[in-house]
Amino acid sequence: MGPVTGRHSVGGVELNYRLDGTGPEPLVCIHGVGSYLEAWQGVVARLGGAFTVLTFDLRGHGRSSRVMGRYEIDDFVGEVLSLADHVGFDRFNLAGFSLGGLIAQRLALTHPERLQRLILLSTVAGRTPEEQERVRARLAALESGERGAHYDSSLSRWLTEGFQEANPELIAQLRRRNAENDPDCYASAYRVLAETDFGGFLDQIRVPTLIATGEDDIGSNPRMARYMHDRIPGSRLQILPGLRHSILTEAPDQVAALFRDFLASEETQVG
């Protein structure tokens, strides 16, 4: 059976979603700023038959509603939970990439009873003052309309030069998809990424957690990954050698293998 696609309305926001597989393990995956559910497809295709995977376009992204105005992290959390209810996921495994990882952290802190396991990919926490300054400068540039320059500089932060050179058609496709983003929606989502930090609360997360990031990821760097690992009790940490931010795109084999290994393990609730 092929994927099931659909739309679900949450408080007037239409969310575009997709379900892959019919396995016993429910898994929800949340993408990052300026992305879309298809970013997960390389990983999902490699997971095997044990999973039913829910991917979706965040508000303001892809084929979901272009919601204008200010976004709050709890808007995203509420929409994830409503979608999970809609597809019949009571308790589920949750994976978040970048902004998706922040949404996943918030959901783990506010609705731990809904989660089986948590996977935080290329995610931020405990930014230093310098790191805060850098991300706020990028936000200010975005909000003043420097959209193309923001994306060009992002590509080098996201993907290695070797991967970009070897995959020109994919890079062109990523550029096309980025050009489809609504600049106001993008900036609204980026503000949540830039201004959210749950570093001081992570010791309250009590579900088994896997943390992974690229060794050369500047924004979601290994120091932050270790910071999360040190604070989330019993968590696992994987630093992926030679990779930058977009590990879903550049290393789907490695990421899928991490998912399969972690989600099949015997760990249960922590402390």
C-alpha positions in Angstrom: 0.0 0.0 0.0 1.3 3.4 -0.9 1.4 6.5 1.3 -1.8 8.2 2.5 -2.0 11.9 2.0 -4.6 14.2 3.6 -5.4 17.6 5.0 -6.4 18.4 8.6 -7.8 21.6 9.9 -6.6 22.9 13.4 -8.3 26.2 14.4 -8.6 27.3 10.8 -5.0 26.2 9.9 -5.1 23.6 7.1 -2.2 21.1 7.6 -1.0 19.0 4.7 0.2 15.6 5.9 1.4 12.2 4.7 1.3 8.7 6.3 3.9 6.1 5.2 3.8 2.4 6.2 1.5 0.4 8.4 3.9 -0.9 11.0 3.2 -1.1 14.8 5.6 1.8 15.8 4.0 5.2 15.4 6.5 7.9 14.5 5.9 11.7 14.0 8.6 13.7 12.2 8.8 17.5 12.3 10.8 19.4 9.7 12.8 22.7 10.0 12.3 26.3 8.9 11.7 26.8 5.2 11.3 23.1 4.6 8.5 20.6 4.0 7.4 17.1 4.7 9.4 15.7 1.7 12.6 16.5 3.5 12.0 13.3 5.5 11.4 11.0 2.6 15.0 9.8 2.2 15.0 8.7 5.9 11.4 7.3 5.8 12.1 5.2 2.7 15.0 3.5 4.6 13.2 2.7 7.9 11.7 -0.6 6.9 8.3 -2.1 7.8 8.2 -1.6 11.6 6.8 2.0 11.4 3.8 4.1 10.6 5.3 7.5 9.9 3.4 10.8 10.0 5.2 13.7 8.2 3.5 17.1 7.5 4.1 20.6 6.4 4.3 23.1 9.3 2.0 26.1 9.2 3.3 28.6 6.7 5.2 25.9 4.8 4.8 23.6 1.8 1.1 22.9 1.1 -0.2 23.9 4.6 -1.9 27.2 5.2 0.1 30.4 4.7 -0.6 31.8 8.2 0.4 35.4 8.5 1.5 37.2 11.7 3.4 36.0 14.8 3.9 32.3 15.4 4.4 30.9 18.9 6.1 27.5 19.7 2.8 26.3 21.3 1.0 26.9 18.1 3.2 24.3 16.5 2.9 21.9 19.5 -0.9 22.1 19.4 -0.9 21.4 15.7 1.3 18.3 16.1 -0.9 16.9 18.8 -4.1 17.5 16.8 -2.6 15.8 13.8 -1.5 12.8 15.9 -5.0 12.6 17.3 -6.4 12.8 13.8 -4.4 9.8 12.5 -5.0 7.8 15.7 -1.6 8.1 17.4 -2.2 8.0 21.2 1.5 7.6 22.2 4.2 8.0 19.6 7.8 8.3 18.9 8.7 11.9 18.0 11.6 13.2 15.8 12.4 16.8 15.2 14.9 18.5 12.9 16.2 22.0 13.8 13.1 24.1 14.5 11.3 20.7 14.6 13.6 19.7 17.4 12.6 22.7 19.4 9.0 21.9 18.9 9.7 18.3 19.9 11.5 19.5 23.1 8.5 21.7 24.0 6.1 18.8 23.4 8.2 16.5 25.6 8.2 19.1 28.4 4.5 19.8 28.2 2.9 16.5 27.1 5.3 13.7 28.2 2.4 11.3 28.5 2.1 11.3 24.7 5.6 10.3 23.9 7.4 6.9 23.8 10.8 8.2 22.6 12.3 11.5 21.4 14.8 12.1 18.6 16.5 15.6 18.4 18.3 16.1 15.1 20.5 19.2 14.4 18.7 20.9 17.3 19.6 23.9 19.4 19.8 24.5 23.2 22.0 26.5 25.5 23.1 29.1 23.0 26.0 31.2 24.1 25.7 35.0 23.9 27.7 35.0 20.6 25.5 32.3 19.2 22.4 34.3 20.1 23.9 37.3 18.5 24.6 35.5 15.2 21.1 34.0 14.9 19.4 37.3 15.8 21.5 39.0 13.1 20.2 36.5 10.6 16.7 37.1 11.7 17.1 40.8 11.4 18.5 40.4 7.9 15.5 38.2 7.0 13.0 40.6 8.4 14.5 43.4 6.4 14.1 41.4 3.2 17.5 40.0 2.5 16.0 36.7 1.5 18.3 35.5 -1.3 21.5 36.3 0.6 20.1 34.5 3.6 19.5 31.3 1.5 22.9 31.4 -0.3 24.8 31.7 3.0 22.6 29.0 4.5 23.5 26.4 1.7 27.1 26.4 2.8 26.0 25.9 6.5 23.7 23.1 5.5 25.6 20.9 3.0 29.2 20.1 2.4 30.8 21.4 -0.8 31.5 17.9 -2.0 27.8 17.0 -1.7 26.7 20.2 -3.5 29.1 19.6 -6.3 28.0 16.0 -6.7 24.3 16.8 -6.7 23.7 19.9 -8.8 20.1 18.8 -9.8 19.2 18.4 -6.1 20.7 21.8 -5.2 18.7 23.4 -8.0 15.5 21.6 -6.7 16.2 22.9 -3.2 16.6 26.4 -4.5 13.3 26.1 -6.4 11.5 24.9 -3.4 13.0 27.7 -1.3 11.9 30.3 -3.8 8.3 29.0 -3.2 8.4 29.9 0.5 6.4 32.9 1.6 9.0 35.3 3.0 6.7 36.5 5.8 5.9 32.9 6.9 9.5 32.0 6.7 10.5 34.9 8.9 7.7 34.1 11.4 9.0 30.6 11.7 12.6 31.7 11.9 11.8 34.1 14.7 10.6 31.1 16.8 13.9 29.3 16.0 16.0 32.3 16.8 14.3 33.3 20.0 13.5 29.9 21.6 15.9 28.1 24.0 14.8 25.4 26.5 18.3 24.8 27.8 17.3 25.4 31.4 14.4 22.9 31.3 16.0 19.9 29.5 16.6 18.0 32.8 12.8 17.7 33.1 12.6 15.5 29.9 11.9 12.0 31.1 11.5 10.0 27.9 14.3 8.0 26.2 16.1 10.5 24.0 18.5 10.3 21.1 20.5 13.5 20.1 22.4 13.7 16.8 24.0 16.5 14.9 26.7 17.0 12.2 30.3 17.4 13.4 30.6 20.5 11.2 27.1 22.0 11.9 27.7 25.6 12.9 24.2 26.5 14.1 23.3 23.3 15.9 26.8 22.5 16.8 28.3 19.5 18.7 28.7 21.6 21.9 25.0 22.2 22.0 24.4 18.5 21.3 26.6 17.6 24.3 24.9 20.3 26.4 21.5 18.5 25.7 23.1 15.1 26.3 24.5 16.2 29.7 21.0 17.5 30.8 18.6 15.0 29.5 18.8 11.9 31.8 19.9 8.7 30.1 20.1 10.3 26.6 22.2 9.0 23.7 24.5 11.2 21.7 25.7 10.8 18.1 28.0 13.3 16.4 28.0 12.5 12.6 31.5 13.0 11.2 32.1 15.4 8.3 28.5 16.5 8.1 26.9 20.0 8.4 23.3 20.9 9.2 21.2 19.0 6.6 21.8 15.4 7.7 18.3 14.4 6.4 19.4 15.3 2.9 23.1 14.3 2.9 23.0 11.2 5.1 19.6 9.5 5.1 21.2 6.1 5.4 23.0 7.0 8.6 20.0 8.8 10.1 17.6 5.9 9.3 20.1 3.5 10.9 20.2 5.6 14.0 16.4 5.7 14.1 16.0 1.9 13.7 18.6 1.1 16.3 17.3 3.6 18.9 13.6 2.9 18.4 14.1 -0.8 18.6 16.0 -0.7 21.8 14.7 -1.9 25.2 15.0 1.4 27.1 11.8 2.6 28.9 10.9 5.7 30.9 13.8 7.5 32.6 13.8 8.1 36.3 
